Amino acid sequence: MKTLALVESPTQLLNVLEWAHRHDVQRDDLTTVVLAPRPEQSRLQLRRMTEIARNLRQVVRWHEPRLGAASTARTVRAMAGELIGIDRLVVGDPFSGVIQVVLGVTRVPEVVIVDDGTATMEFARLWASGEELVRWHTTRTSPHRRQIASLARRRMTAATGSKISLFSCLPLEVDLPVVRNDFGWVRSQYGQPTVKITGDLVGTSLVETGVVDEEAYLRGVGTLATRYRVDRYFAHRKEEPAKLARISALGLEVLRPELPIELAARMGPVGRYVVSFPSTVVHTLPTVLSDTAAELVVCDIAQDWFTAEAAATSGSFLSHVSTTARRDHGLAATAC
């Protein structure tokens, strides 16, 4: 089967590699198109992931759909050519307006959705409930964007004849086929990492997305650093430099990894304790580091951390991420 993968983030590209490894997809049968984002850190990680994919002799093409209307039009025209003769579409972000437009101009027999962080959990919930495909932390959406979101389900269904599946490491409750991502490619490519005696803290972009108050977040970072002897903070690619400077002032070494945290952790060294707020990593790292002495800890978000602008469902969604990680992976939990 000829497959075209559409990705917009380094994590999505990593998961396309995992999907191809799991299904033994030959490189001549897979083309990956990167729909480049604007943030520089995301672009840096995507460039590195593109190098890795090309070193595996994968075909990867880079497009710039977000530099204005003309670049968007060029990308859509290029996609029309890429989609000729394609039997299967692998999608990294079903919430993406660009990808929804592409789905609207093609008909392929099959669509596979690979993980795009915890957004995959929200996609599964929305798909099961029949709701429009709007991200969980979104509180204000333009009428035009909401119209696109409401059409997304019909576009996907029309494009595939309802043959949709997911490739995921996350707990999903959805009436669609799900193949579990066990990160077999990462674990086969890289040996066991060295485990250091101090801890690591994995950052999130909850402040940047307006969900969590910055002062509360920084207090939490300080508490966790003391409790777990944390000396390194792995910044999320969307975290703002000003906030990271304040974290550095707490005495932590702030790292901006050039690869997704799953690869960075596997390459090592990694902390004896790896602490995270509710995010995708509390479901990915337990698998990636399952054969090491590293222990994963999830820190629950207190109710008074949420901003007034946070969506009403934020608390229940993040609680679900944390609860399922403890249930499925036996993670320890803590509070700040």
LUMKOL-828767 format. One record per residue (C-alpha): residue number from 1; residue in three letters; x, y, z. Coordinates in Angstrom, 2 decimals. Layout:
N
num, residu, east, north, up
NUM, ALA, X, Y, Z
...
This chain:
336
num, residu, east, north, up
1, MET, 0.00, 0.00, 0.00
2, LYS, 1.23, 3.47, -0.85
3, THR, 1.16, 5.61, 2.29
4, LEU, 1.41, 9.36, 2.80
5, ALA, 2.06, 10.67, 6.32
6, LEU, 1.26, 14.28, 7.29
7, VAL, 3.05, 15.55, 10.39
8, GLU, 3.35, 18.93, 12.10
9, SER, 5.46, 18.16, 15.18
10, PRO, 8.57, 16.15, 16.10
11, THR, 6.49, 13.79, 18.23
12, GLN, 4.20, 13.04, 15.32
13, LEU, 7.18, 12.24, 13.10
14, LEU, 8.62, 9.97, 15.81
15, ASN, 5.31, 8.13, 15.98
16, VAL, 5.20, 7.72, 12.20
17, LEU, 8.61, 6.00, 12.46
18, GLU, 7.22, 3.80, 15.24
19, TRP, 4.13, 2.98, 13.16
20, ALA, 6.25, 2.05, 10.13
21, HIS, 8.51, -0.12, 12.33
22, ARG, 5.56, -1.88, 13.98
23, HIS, 3.88, -2.66, 10.64
24, ASP, 7.11, -3.37, 8.73
25, VAL, 6.24, -0.72, 6.14
26, GLN, 8.91, -0.59, 3.46
27, ARG, 10.53, 2.78, 2.86
28, ASP, 9.49, 2.78, -0.82
29, ASP, 5.85, 2.60, 0.27
30, LEU, 5.95, 5.58, 2.67
31, THR, 6.35, 9.29, 2.04
32, THR, 6.25, 11.72, 4.96
33, VAL, 5.29, 15.34, 4.43
34, VAL, 6.25, 17.82, 7.14
35, LEU, 3.77, 20.72, 7.39
36, ALA, 6.17, 22.98, 9.24
37, PRO, 4.95, 24.97, 12.27
38, ARG, 6.09, 28.50, 13.10
39, PRO, 7.72, 28.14, 16.58
40, GLU, 11.48, 27.92, 16.23
41, GLN, 12.02, 25.18, 18.83
42, SER, 9.45, 22.95, 17.14
43, ARG, 11.15, 23.56, 13.81
44, LEU, 14.54, 22.69, 15.29
45, GLN, 13.28, 19.38, 16.67
46, LEU, 11.50, 18.61, 13.40
47, ARG, 14.71, 19.23, 11.46
48, ARG, 16.54, 16.77, 13.71
49, MET, 13.78, 14.18, 13.41
50, THR, 13.80, 14.67, 9.63
51, GLU, 17.54, 13.94, 9.61
52, ILE, 16.93, 10.72, 11.56
53, ALA, 14.16, 9.64, 9.20
54, ARG, 16.26, 10.36, 6.12
55, ASN, 19.19, 8.46, 7.62
56, LEU, 16.78, 5.51, 7.68
57, ARG, 16.28, 6.20, 3.96
58, GLN, 12.75, 7.40, 4.51
59, VAL, 11.37, 9.91, 2.00
60, VAL, 10.60, 13.16, 3.85
61, ARG, 9.44, 16.38, 2.20
62, TRP, 9.27, 19.76, 3.94
63, HIS, 6.47, 22.26, 3.26
64, GLU, 5.76, 25.72, 4.69
65, PRO, 1.95, 26.15, 4.84
66, ARG, 1.93, 28.84, 7.54
67, LEU, 3.84, 31.72, 5.95
68, GLY, 0.72, 33.36, 4.51
69, ALA, -2.14, 32.67, 2.14
70, ALA, 0.16, 32.11, -0.85
71, SER, 2.25, 29.49, 0.97
72, THR, -0.92, 27.74, 2.17
73, ALA, -2.23, 27.60, -1.39
74, ARG, 1.10, 26.24, -2.65
75, THR, 1.03, 23.53, 0.01
76, VAL, -2.52, 22.48, -0.81
77, ARG, -1.61, 22.28, -4.53
78, ALA, 1.47, 20.22, -3.68
79, MET, -0.65, 17.92, -1.52
80, ALA, -2.99, 17.31, -4.43
81, GLY, -0.01, 15.91, -6.34
82, GLU, 1.30, 13.93, -3.36
83, LEU, -2.10, 12.28, -2.87
84, ILE, -2.29, 10.79, -6.36
85, GLY, -2.21, 6.99, -6.06
86, ILE, -2.18, 7.02, -2.24
87, ASP, -3.93, 4.10, -0.51
88, ARG, -3.46, 5.21, 3.09
89, LEU, -3.08, 8.52, 4.90
90, VAL, -1.28, 8.69, 8.25
91, VAL, -2.31, 11.81, 10.16
92, GLY, -0.45, 13.34, 13.08
93, ASP, -3.06, 15.91, 14.15
94, PRO, -6.76, 15.54, 13.29
95, PHE, -7.40, 18.96, 14.91
96, SER, -5.12, 20.73, 12.42
97, GLY, -6.89, 23.12, 10.10
98, VAL, -4.30, 22.45, 7.38
99, ILE, -4.77, 18.68, 7.62
100, GLN, -8.56, 19.06, 7.67
101, VAL, -8.32, 21.04, 4.43
102, VAL, -6.19, 18.29, 2.88
103, LEU, -8.73, 15.68, 3.97
104, GLY, -11.40, 17.75, 2.29
105, VAL, -9.75, 17.54, -1.15
106, THR, -8.95, 13.83, -1.28
107, ARG, -10.46, 10.38, -1.01
108, VAL, -8.25, 7.59, 0.32
109, PRO, -9.36, 4.12, 1.45
110, GLU, -7.77, 4.37, 4.90
111, VAL, -6.71, 6.93, 7.51
112, VAL, -4.45, 6.13, 10.48
113, ILE, -4.14, 8.64, 13.32
114, VAL, -0.87, 8.53, 15.27
115, ASP, -0.38, 10.14, 18.67
116, ASP, -0.12, 13.89, 18.92
117, GLY, 0.27, 14.07, 22.67
118, THR, -2.79, 13.95, 24.88
119, ALA, -4.77, 15.50, 22.04
120, THR, -5.29, 11.93, 20.84
121, MET, -7.22, 11.18, 24.02
122, GLU, -9.42, 14.18, 23.39
123, PHE, -9.93, 13.16, 19.76
124, ALA, -11.12, 9.73, 20.90
125, ARG, -13.56, 11.28, 23.38
126, LEU, -14.94, 13.76, 20.86
127, TRP, -15.23, 11.14, 18.16
128, ALA, -17.12, 8.80, 20.50
129, SER, -19.49, 11.56, 21.66
130, GLY, -20.11, 13.04, 18.22
131, GLU, -18.76, 16.48, 19.16
132, GLU, -16.85, 18.84, 16.89
133, LEU, -13.08, 18.46, 16.82
134, VAL, -11.88, 21.39, 18.96
135, ARG, -8.87, 21.08, 21.28
136, TRP, -9.67, 20.57, 24.95
137, HIS, -7.94, 23.76, 26.18
138, THR, -9.60, 26.00, 23.59
139, THR, -12.04, 28.51, 25.11
140, ARG, -12.47, 30.93, 22.21
141, THR, -12.75, 29.77, 18.62
142, SER, -13.60, 31.92, 15.62
143, PRO, -16.84, 31.06, 13.78
144, HIS, -14.82, 30.18, 10.68
145, ARG, -12.50, 27.83, 12.62
146, ARG, -15.47, 26.25, 14.41
147, GLN, -17.14, 25.63, 11.07
148, ILE, -14.03, 23.81, 9.87
149, ALA, -13.97, 21.78, 13.08
150, SER, -17.61, 20.77, 12.70
151, LEU, -16.90, 19.59, 9.15
152, ALA, -13.80, 17.60, 10.12
153, ARG, -15.64, 14.40, 11.04
154, ARG, -17.61, 14.38, 7.78
155, ARG, -14.44, 15.08, 5.81
156, MET, -12.60, 12.18, 7.45
157, THR, -15.53, 9.81, 7.03
158, ALA, -16.14, 10.82, 3.43
159, ALA, -12.43, 10.56, 2.64
160, THR, -12.14, 7.01, 3.93
161, GLY, -15.53, 5.35, 3.81
162, SER, -15.23, 5.24, 7.62
163, LYS, -12.04, 3.12, 7.61
164, ILE, -10.24, 4.96, 10.40
165, SER, -7.84, 3.54, 13.01
166, LEU, -5.43, 4.81, 15.66
167, PHE, -1.82, 3.98, 16.56
168, SER, -1.36, 5.03, 20.15
169, CYS, 0.31, 4.39, 23.50
170, LEU, -2.55, 6.17, 25.31
171, PRO, -5.68, 4.76, 26.99
172, LEU, -8.44, 5.41, 24.47
173, GLU, -12.14, 4.76, 24.79
174, VAL, -13.39, 4.83, 21.22
175, ASP, -15.21, 2.55, 18.84
176, LEU, -12.33, 2.49, 16.37
177, PRO, -9.50, -0.02, 15.87
178, VAL, -6.47, 0.85, 18.03
179, VAL, -2.96, -0.62, 17.61
180, ARG, -0.74, -0.08, 20.65
181, ASN, 2.51, 1.82, 20.20
182, ASP, 5.11, 0.02, 22.32
183, PHE, 8.03, 2.23, 21.17
184, GLY, 9.78, -0.81, 19.76
185, TRP, 11.80, 1.27, 17.32
186, VAL, 13.21, 3.62, 19.99
187, ARG, 14.08, 0.74, 22.30
188, SER, 15.72, -1.24, 19.48
189, GLN, 17.78, 1.72, 18.27
190, TYR, 19.18, 2.88, 21.61
191, GLY, 20.57, 0.86, 24.50
192, GLN, 19.71, 1.32, 28.15
193, PRO, 20.52, 4.84, 29.34
194, THR, 22.67, 5.61, 32.35
195, VAL, 20.51, 6.41, 35.40
196, LYS, 21.89, 9.23, 37.54
197, ILE, 21.25, 9.61, 41.27
198, THR, 19.44, 12.94, 40.96
199, GLY, 16.01, 13.59, 39.48
200, ASP, 14.68, 15.14, 36.27
201, LEU, 11.55, 17.24, 35.84
202, VAL, 9.72, 17.28, 32.50
203, GLY, 8.14, 20.64, 31.71
204, THR, 4.77, 21.37, 30.12
205, SER, 3.21, 24.22, 28.14
206, LEU, 0.16, 24.48, 30.44
207, VAL, 1.13, 28.04, 31.31
208, GLU, 1.62, 29.03, 27.68
209, THR, -1.78, 27.62, 26.68
210, GLY, -3.45, 29.64, 29.44
211, VAL, -4.57, 26.66, 31.50
212, VAL, -2.34, 27.05, 34.58
213, ASP, -1.21, 30.15, 36.48
214, GLU, 2.51, 30.80, 36.08
215, GLU, 3.18, 31.61, 39.74
216, ALA, 1.48, 28.41, 40.89
217, TYR, 3.44, 26.42, 38.32
218, LEU, 6.77, 27.87, 39.46
219, ARG, 5.97, 27.14, 43.10
220, GLY, 5.20, 23.58, 42.08
221, VAL, 8.48, 23.25, 40.22
222, GLY, 10.37, 24.44, 43.29
223, THR, 8.55, 21.97, 45.55
224, LEU, 9.19, 19.03, 43.24
225, ALA, 12.83, 19.98, 42.79
226, THR, 13.40, 19.79, 46.54
227, ARG, 11.34, 16.64, 47.05
228, TYR, 12.99, 14.58, 44.30
229, ARG, 16.48, 16.12, 44.20
230, VAL, 15.79, 17.45, 40.73
231, ASP, 18.73, 19.14, 39.04
232, ARG, 17.52, 19.24, 35.42
233, TYR, 14.39, 20.64, 33.82
234, PHE, 13.50, 19.36, 30.35
235, ALA, 11.66, 22.24, 28.71
236, HIS, 8.66, 21.67, 26.50
237, ARG, 9.31, 23.05, 23.02
238, LYS, 6.49, 25.61, 23.47
239, GLU, 7.67, 27.05, 26.80
240, GLU, 8.55, 30.75, 26.81
241, PRO, 12.15, 31.88, 27.48
242, ALA, 11.09, 34.27, 30.25
243, LYS, 9.45, 31.48, 32.22
244, LEU, 12.42, 29.20, 31.68
245, ALA, 14.73, 31.93, 32.99
246, ARG, 12.73, 31.97, 36.23
247, ILE, 13.03, 28.18, 36.47
248, SER, 16.78, 28.44, 35.93
249, ALA, 16.91, 30.97, 38.79
250, LEU, 15.56, 28.22, 41.06
251, GLY, 18.89, 26.43, 40.59
252, LEU, 17.83, 23.97, 37.88
253, GLU, 19.69, 23.32, 34.66
254, VAL, 17.15, 24.07, 31.93
255, LEU, 17.57, 21.84, 28.88
256, ARG, 15.94, 22.45, 25.52
257, PRO, 16.33, 19.02, 23.92
258, GLU, 16.74, 18.91, 20.16
259, LEU, 14.72, 15.69, 20.04
260, PRO, 11.43, 14.54, 21.60
261, ILE, 11.78, 13.66, 25.28
262, GLU, 11.25, 9.95, 24.51
263, LEU, 14.46, 9.93, 22.45
264, ALA, 16.37, 12.25, 24.78
265, ALA, 15.53, 10.08, 27.80
266, ARG, 16.47, 6.86, 26.02
267, MET, 19.81, 8.27, 24.91
268, GLY, 20.47, 9.25, 28.52
269, PRO, 21.53, 9.95, 31.06
270, VAL, 18.16, 10.00, 32.80
271, GLY, 17.13, 10.80, 36.36
272, ARG, 16.55, 8.25, 39.10
273, TYR, 13.16, 9.94, 39.41
274, VAL, 11.52, 11.45, 36.33
275, VAL, 8.75, 13.78, 37.47
276, SER, 6.08, 15.21, 35.22
277, PHE, 2.83, 17.11, 35.40
278, PRO, -0.09, 15.40, 33.59
279, SER, 0.98, 15.19, 29.96
280, THR, 1.73, 12.63, 27.29
281, VAL, 5.06, 11.65, 28.85
282, VAL, 3.39, 9.96, 31.84
283, HIS, 2.14, 7.42, 29.28
284, THR, 5.13, 7.30, 26.92
285, LEU, 8.14, 7.29, 29.25
286, PRO, 7.00, 4.30, 31.38
287, THR, 7.22, 2.23, 28.19
288, VAL, 10.37, 3.85, 26.82
289, LEU, 12.18, 3.41, 30.17
290, SER, 10.55, 0.14, 31.24
291, ASP, 13.86, -1.75, 31.31
292, THR, 15.69, 0.85, 33.43
293, ALA, 15.85, 1.78, 37.11
294, ALA, 14.24, 5.18, 36.48
295, GLU, 10.97, 5.73, 38.35
296, LEU, 8.21, 7.90, 36.88
297, VAL, 6.19, 10.21, 39.13
298, VAL, 3.12, 12.25, 38.10
299, CYS, 2.25, 15.46, 39.93
300, ASP, -1.46, 16.23, 40.02
301, ILE, -2.64, 19.76, 39.26
302, ALA, -4.36, 21.45, 42.20
303, GLN, -7.67, 23.15, 41.48
304, ASP, -6.35, 26.57, 42.49
305, TRP, -3.64, 26.39, 39.81
306, PHE, -6.13, 26.87, 36.98
307, THR, -6.59, 30.31, 35.44
308, ALA, -9.94, 32.00, 35.04
309, GLU, -9.55, 31.55, 31.28
310, ALA, -9.02, 27.78, 31.46
311, ALA, -11.71, 25.67, 29.81
312, ALA, -14.22, 24.18, 32.23
313, THR, -13.09, 20.67, 31.27
314, SER, -9.40, 21.29, 32.00
315, GLY, -9.43, 19.81, 35.49
316, SER, -11.27, 16.63, 34.54
317, PHE, -9.15, 16.13, 31.44
318, LEU, -5.80, 16.47, 33.24
319, SER, -7.08, 14.31, 36.10
320, HIS, -7.94, 11.61, 33.57
321, VAL, -4.43, 11.77, 32.12
322, SER, -2.93, 11.34, 35.61
323, THR, -5.37, 8.68, 36.85
324, THR, -4.98, 6.46, 33.80
325, ALA, -1.17, 6.72, 34.00
326, ARG, -1.25, 5.52, 37.61
327, ARG, -3.68, 2.74, 36.69
328, ASP, -1.97, 1.52, 33.54
329, HIS, 1.70, 1.98, 34.47
330, GLY, 1.68, 1.87, 38.27
331, LEU, 3.09, 5.39, 38.51
332, ALA, 3.61, 7.04, 41.86
333, ALA, 1.61, 10.24, 42.35
334, THR, 2.43, 13.39, 44.28
335, ALA, 0.90, 16.79, 44.94
336, CYS, 2.45, 20.25, 45.23
